[in-house]
């Protein structure tokens, strides 16, 4: 899980439990979406055609 001393966590309540989610600095997140597959995403015109 790559936990380190001094790392910060978000506490998220889920029913009778809590989830500790690590908070990553923005510098670590840079470029993470470059590998995202966007081929299955709908665009705005798809949403508007339903109405």
N, C-alpha and C positions, 0 to 999 in steps of 0.2 A: 504493500500500500504506500510505500515511500513516505511514511510519516517522519517528521523531524521535530526536535525540541524547539519550542517557541512558535510552532506553526499555529495559525488561526483557523477556527472552525465556525461554521454556521450551525446553529442548533435548530432543527426542524422537527416539530411535533408531528407524529403519525399515529393516530389512535392512542393506544396505551404505551407507546414507545417513543423514543426520540432518535433522530438520525443526525449524526455528526458529519457534515460535509466540509471538506477542506476548502478554504478560501485561497485561491491562487492569485498572485499579483498579475496585473494586466500585461506586464512584460513577458510572462510565461505563456500567455494566451495568444500572443502575436503570431499570425499565420496559421492558426489551428483550423480555420475554415477553408483554407486553400484546397484541402483534400475532400471537402464535403461534396457529395453527389447531389446536384440540384436538378437532375433530369426528371424527378418525380414530383417536383413542386408545382403547385398551381400558380398562375399569375392572376393579376387583378381582373382581367377580362373574363377568366373562367368563373370567378365568383359573381360577377355582375350578370352573366348570362342566365343564371338561375332565376333571377327576379324579374 
